[in-house]
Amino acid sequence: MDLLSSSFNQILIPPQVQDEFGIALNWLHIQEVRDKNLLLALRVGLDEGEAVAIALAMEYPEAILILDDLKARTIAQQMGLKIMGTIGLILRCKRTGIISEVQPVLNQLQSVGFYIQDSLFQNARILAKE
């Protein structure tokens, strides 16, 4: 979460995603989705969090949507959205000097149950030149 707040000027999330966090963070801006029809359509094939995140991102053309779910990423890309995954965020933080190494961050994510395929873990280290 700290990497998010350090990486972007403004972070918008729908209330449903805020509920998933379970805590209020003053740097997160809660924003309702306006296009309820799009949201209903997205709910057919996606979990609630992914559906509302994609619907909200559609309302902000310059947004970078952070998604890890493969199905949601595919749909978001088909809709023309710019997406980034958690690993991409970590690599961005390394490039911008927010963190000095990606491996400790990846290890920490894994220690709290975040699944990272071995090949993705190794590719992240290669891209980070570690």
Backbone as CSV, one residue per row, in Angstrom:
resi,resn,N_x,N_y,N_z,CA_x,CA_y,CA_z,C_x,C_y,C_z
1,MET,0.823,-1.195,0.000,0.000,0.000,0.000,0.865,1.257,0.000
2,ASP,1.971,1.205,0.735,2.856,2.373,0.765,3.421,2.674,-0.614
3,LEU,3.674,1.622,-1.397,4.201,1.840,-2.742,3.186,2.559,-3.614
4,LEU,1.918,2.248,-3.436,0.871,2.948,-4.201,0.877,4.434,-3.895
5,SER,0.862,4.763,-2.621,0.780,6.174,-2.248,2.019,6.943,-2.687
6,SER,3.157,6.265,-2.796,4.391,6.917,-3.223,4.507,7.036,-4.740
7,SER,3.725,6.243,-5.465,3.896,6.138,-6.914,2.974,7.010,-7.750
8,PHE,1.869,7.415,-7.186,0.868,8.135,-7.974,0.416,9.389,-7.241
9,ASN,0.059,10.417,-8.013,-0.419,11.667,-7.424,-1.794,11.510,-6.801
10,GLN,-2.664,10.778,-7.472,-4.024,10.598,-6.970,-4.440,9.159,-7.207
11,ILE,-5.060,8.559,-6.209,-5.531,7.186,-6.332,-7.016,7.167,-6.032
12,LEU,-7.774,6.766,-7.039,-9.226,6.649,-6.901,-9.581,5.179,-6.752
13,ILE,-10.492,4.901,-5.834,-10.999,3.538,-5.707,-12.503,3.598,-5.482
14,PRO,-13.209,2.600,-5.979,-14.642,2.529,-5.688,-14.862,2.084,-4.242
15,PRO,-16.002,2.432,-3.664,-16.260,2.061,-2.259,-16.178,0.560,-2.006
16,GLN,-16.538,-0.248,-3.001,-16.494,-1.697,-2.825,-15.060,-2.181,-2.608
17,VAL,-14.106,-1.550,-3.281,-12.702,-1.919,-3.096,-12.220,-1.409,-1.734
18,GLN,-12.654,-0.225,-1.361,-12.323,0.298,-0.022,-12.807,-0.676,1.053
19,ASP,-14.000,-1.228,0.866,-14.533,-2.191,1.824,-13.647,-3.433,1.930
20,GLU,-13.052,-3.852,0.793,-12.161,-5.012,0.807,-10.911,-4.738,1.645
21,PHE,-10.423,-3.485,1.627,-9.262,-3.129,2.439,-9.590,-3.226,3.921
22,GLY,-10.789,-2.811,4.288,-11.207,-2.875,5.676,-10.716,-1.730,6.542
23,ILE,-9.859,-0.885,5.990,-9.381,0.282,6.720,-9.454,1.502,5.809
24,ALA,-9.656,2.644,6.391,-9.690,3.885,5.612,-8.293,4.480,5.573
25,LEU,-7.861,4.836,4.397,-6.557,5.472,4.220,-6.795,6.850,3.628
26,ASN,-6.250,7.867,4.271,-6.586,9.240,3.878,-6.104,9.618,2.484
27,TRP,-5.180,8.883,1.905,-4.684,9.203,0.568,-5.468,8.507,-0.537
28,LEU,-6.412,7.648,-0.175,-7.291,7.024,-1.166,-8.545,7.877,-1.328
29,HIS,-8.890,8.175,-2.554,-10.085,8.960,-2.845,-11.189,8.019,-3.300
30,ILE,-12.245,7.947,-2.509,-13.363,7.061,-2.805,-14.237,7.713,-3.875
31,GLN,-14.522,6.956,-4.936,-15.310,7.481,-6.050,-16.328,6.434,-6.493
32,GLU,-17.586,6.814,-6.510,-18.651,5.927,-7.007,-18.578,5.818,-8.527
33,VAL,-18.932,4.673,-9.054,-19.045,4.475,-10.495,-20.342,5.140,-10.958
34,ARG,-20.234,5.941,-11.998,-21.424,6.619,-12.518,-22.187,5.764,-13.524
35,ASP,-21.463,5.001,-14.348,-22.105,4.213,-15.404,-22.562,2.865,-14.835
36,LYS,-23.761,2.862,-14.283,-24.295,1.648,-13.639,-24.566,0.536,-14.648
37,ASN,-24.891,0.900,-15.896,-25.140,-0.119,-16.919,-23.857,-0.880,-17.248
38,LEU,-22.755,-0.162,-17.382,-21.478,-0.819,-17.623,-21.123,-1.717,-16.443
39,LEU,-21.337,-1.219,-15.253,-21.048,-2.006,-14.060,-21.855,-3.296,-14.043
40,LEU,-23.136,-3.214,-14.369,-23.970,-4.422,-14.419,-23.438,-5.420,-15.442
41,ALA,-23.014,-4.931,-16.590,-22.484,-5.814,-17.633,-21.183,-6.483,-17.173
42,LEU,-20.327,-5.736,-16.520,-19.053,-6.293,-16.059,-19.236,-7.303,-14.939
43,ARG,-20.255,-7.131,-14.131,-20.507,-8.052,-13.013,-20.864,-9.454,-13.492
44,VAL,-21.311,-9.563,-14.742,-21.700,-10.877,-15.271,-20.506,-11.826,-15.296
45,GLY,-19.336,-11.319,-15.668,-18.190,-12.207,-15.823,-17.049,-11.996,-14.853
46,LEU,-17.180,-11.012,-13.967,-16.064,-10.688,-13.071,-16.509,-10.609,-11.621
47,ASP,-15.562,-10.737,-10.728,-15.842,-10.503,-9.320,-16.163,-9.028,-9.123
48,GLU,-16.834,-8.720,-8.039,-17.286,-7.346,-7.764,-16.146,-6.332,-7.789
49,GLY,-15.045,-6.626,-7.104,-13.935,-5.679,-7.034,-13.366,-5.342,-8.399
50,GLU,-13.151,-6.359,-9.221,-12.616,-6.121,-10.557,-13.617,-5.369,-11.425
51,ALA,-14.897,-5.733,-11.317,-15.932,-5.079,-12.130,-16.013,-3.586,-11.821
52,VAL,-16.055,-3.216,-10.544,-16.171,-1.790,-10.205,-14.888,-1.038,-10.532
53,ALA,-13.739,-1.682,-10.381,-12.471,-1.016,-10.707,-12.398,-0.709,-12.201
54,ILE,-12.789,-1.658,-13.036,-12.776,-1.437,-14.486,-13.786,-0.363,-14.865
55,ALA,-14.987,-0.435,-14.304,-16.013,0.565,-14.618,-15.560,1.959,-14.225
56,LEU,-14.917,2.093,-13.072,-14.429,3.398,-12.632,-13.296,3.883,-13.539
57,ALA,-12.396,3.003,-13.910,-11.283,3.387,-14.785,-11.786,3.867,-16.147
58,MET,-12.889,3.324,-16.624,-13.455,3.758,-17.906,-13.885,5.221,-17.853
59,GLU,-14.157,5.734,-16.678,-14.590,7.120,-16.525,-13.412,8.096,-16.472
60,TYR,-12.200,7.576,-16.410,-10.990,8.396,-16.323,-9.994,7.907,-17.378
61,PRO,-10.052,8.474,-18.574,-9.249,7.964,-19.700,-7.741,7.898,-19.456
62,GLU,-7.210,8.722,-18.598,-5.766,8.712,-18.340,-5.376,7.782,-17.189
63,ALA,-6.344,7.112,-16.627,-6.094,6.264,-15.455,-5.215,5.067,-15.796
64,ILE,-4.449,4.651,-14.817,-3.748,3.372,-14.871,-4.457,2.473,-13.871
65,LEU,-4.992,1.394,-14.362,-5.761,0.469,-13.537,-4.839,-0.633,-13.031
66,ILE,-4.825,-0.836,-11.737,-3.968,-1.879,-11.161,-4.819,-3.124,-10.936
67,LEU,-4.478,-4.157,-11.703,-5.210,-5.427,-11.675,-4.225,-6.582,-11.772
68,ASP,-4.508,-7.658,-11.055,-3.695,-8.862,-11.170,-4.479,-10.040,-11.750
69,ASP,-5.783,-10.029,-11.602,-6.615,-11.121,-12.094,-6.542,-11.183,-13.620
70,LEU,-6.164,-12.347,-14.165,-5.945,-12.488,-15.610,-7.199,-12.187,-16.433
71,LYS,-8.325,-12.712,-16.014,-9.566,-12.473,-16.758,-9.913,-10.982,-16.767
72,ALA,-9.786,-10.338,-15.615,-10.080,-8.906,-15.515,-9.094,-8.093,-16.348
73,ARG,-7.821,-8.486,-16.340,-6.810,-7.788,-17.141,-7.139,-7.889,-18.624
74,THR,-7.548,-9.066,-19.061,-7.887,-9.273,-20.470,-9.055,-8.382,-20.876
75,ILE,-10.077,-8.345,-20.053,-11.252,-7.512,-20.350,-10.864,-6.033,-20.355
76,ALA,-10.089,-5.608,-19.371,-9.665,-4.208,-19.296,-8.852,-3.818,-20.530
77,GLN,-7.964,-4.691,-20.974,-7.166,-4.415,-22.169,-8.059,-4.324,-23.402
78,GLN,-9.031,-5.219,-23.503,-9.960,-5.184,-24.638,-10.765,-3.890,-24.664
79,MET,-10.974,-3.311,-23.495,-11.717,-2.058,-23.390,-10.812,-0.840,-23.586
80,GLY,-9.534,-1.087,-23.830,-8.604,-0.007,-24.110,-8.009,0.669,-22.893
81,LEU,-8.145,0.057,-21.729,-7.605,0.649,-20.499,-6.112,0.372,-20.355
82,LYS,-5.421,1.294,-19.705,-4.016,1.094,-19.355,-4.011,0.335,-18.033
83,ILE,-3.296,-0.769,-18.012,-3.272,-1.573,-16.786,-1.841,-1.813,-16.327
84,MET,-1.753,-2.106,-15.058,-0.488,-2.451,-14.422,-0.823,-3.462,-13.321
85,GLY,0.021,-4.448,-13.170,-0.156,-5.401,-12.088,0.695,-5.017,-10.889
86,THR,0.579,-5.781,-9.848,1.355,-5.524,-8.640,2.848,-5.598,-8.924
87,ILE,3.264,-6.575,-9.730,4.681,-6.711,-10.065,5.139,-5.494,-10.882
88,GLY,4.309,-5.048,-11.794,4.626,-3.843,-12.564,4.776,-2.629,-11.671
89,LEU,3.933,-2.523,-10.662,4.036,-1.423,-9.702,5.373,-1.488,-8.953
90,ILE,5.748,-2.674,-8.546,7.012,-2.843,-7.825,8.192,-2.471,-8.722
91,LEU,8.156,-2.896,-9.978,9.224,-2.551,-10.918,9.264,-1.040,-11.157
92,ARG,8.115,-0.422,-11.255,8.052,1.036,-11.411,8.704,1.732,-10.209
93,CYS,8.436,1.213,-9.029,9.018,1.792,-7.815,10.538,1.654,-7.813
94,LYS,11.042,0.563,-8.337,12.499,0.391,-8.430,13.067,1.399,-9.429
95,ARG,12.428,1.529,-10.614,12.919,2.459,-11.640,12.925,3.899,-11.153
96,THR,11.951,4.253,-10.328,11.840,5.643,-9.868,12.583,5.892,-8.558
97,GLY,13.226,4.852,-8.017,14.029,5.026,-6.815,13.253,4.975,-5.510
98,ILE,11.986,4.603,-5.557,11.193,4.494,-4.330,11.676,3.317,-3.489
99,ILE,12.073,2.242,-4.176,12.685,1.097,-3.502,14.022,0.809,-4.178
100,SER,14.917,0.175,-3.464,16.229,-0.118,-4.046,16.309,-1.529,-4.623
101,GLU,15.457,-2.437,-4.134,15.452,-3.824,-4.605,14.025,-4.340,-4.675
102,VAL,13.748,-5.171,-5.672,12.412,-5.756,-5.780,12.285,-7.053,-4.993
103,GLN,13.362,-7.818,-4.890,13.257,-9.135,-4.259,12.710,-9.081,-2.832
104,PRO,13.166,-8.190,-1.954,12.585,-8.165,-0.608,11.080,-7.859,-0.612
105,VAL,10.651,-7.011,-1.526,9.223,-6.673,-1.609,8.437,-7.885,-2.101
106,LEU,8.971,-8.575,-3.107,8.315,-9.787,-3.600,8.250,-10.857,-2.512
107,ASN,9.340,-11.003,-1.768,9.357,-11.973,-0.665,8.315,-11.618,0.392
108,GLN,8.197,-10.335,0.683,7.219,-9.898,1.679,5.795,-10.188,1.198
109,LEU,5.524,-9.928,-0.076,4.209,-10.239,-0.624,3.901,-11.725,-0.487
110,GLN,4.860,-12.562,-0.844,4.652,-13.999,-0.736,4.425,-14.425,0.707
111,SER,5.088,-13.775,1.636,4.951,-14.162,3.045,3.557,-13.880,3.599
112,VAL,2.820,-12.979,2.947,1.457,-12.693,3.401,0.410,-13.374,2.513
113,GLY,0.867,-14.318,1.665,-0.066,-15.130,0.893,-0.332,-14.675,-0.526
114,PHE,0.383,-13.667,-1.011,0.216,-13.214,-2.390,0.936,-14.206,-3.292
115,TYR,0.197,-14.816,-4.215,0.784,-15.831,-5.082,1.520,-15.175,-6.248
116,ILE,2.773,-15.565,-6.435,3.583,-15.114,-7.567,4.182,-16.352,-8.220
117,GLN,3.862,-16.561,-9.494,4.452,-17.689,-10.211,5.969,-17.552,-10.189
118,ASP,6.654,-18.702,-10.109,8.121,-18.673,-10.077,8.694,-17.943,-11.281
119,SER,8.123,-18.191,-12.471,8.637,-17.540,-13.678,8.440,-16.028,-13.609
120,LEU,7.324,-15.577,-13.075,7.071,-14.139,-12.939,8.031,-13.529,-11.920
121,PHE,8.265,-14.235,-10.841,9.213,-13.781,-9.820,10.599,-13.589,-10.443
122,GLN,11.037,-14.600,-11.200,12.366,-14.534,-11.823,12.428,-13.442,-12.894
123,ASN,11.367,-13.301,-13.694,11.343,-12.252,-14.715,11.401,-10.864,-14.085
124,ALA,10.718,-10.695,-12.964,10.763,-9.402,-12.265,12.181,-9.092,-11.816
125,ARG,12.865,-10.093,-11.287,14.261,-9.903,-10.846,15.158,-9.569,-12.033
126,ILE,14.932,-10.219,-13.159,15.736,-9.949,-14.364,15.488,-8.520,-14.847
127,LEU,14.205,-8.124,-14.915,13.887,-6.771,-15.361,14.442,-5.709,-14.410
128,ALA,14.516,-6.058,-13.132,15.068,-5.137,-12.138,16.593,-5.193,-12.074
129,LYS,17.174,-6.109,-12.880,18.631,-6.304,-12.906,19.169,-6.706,-11.537
130,GLU,18.478,-7.655,-10.924,18.915,-8.172,-9.613,19.281,-9.636,-9.741
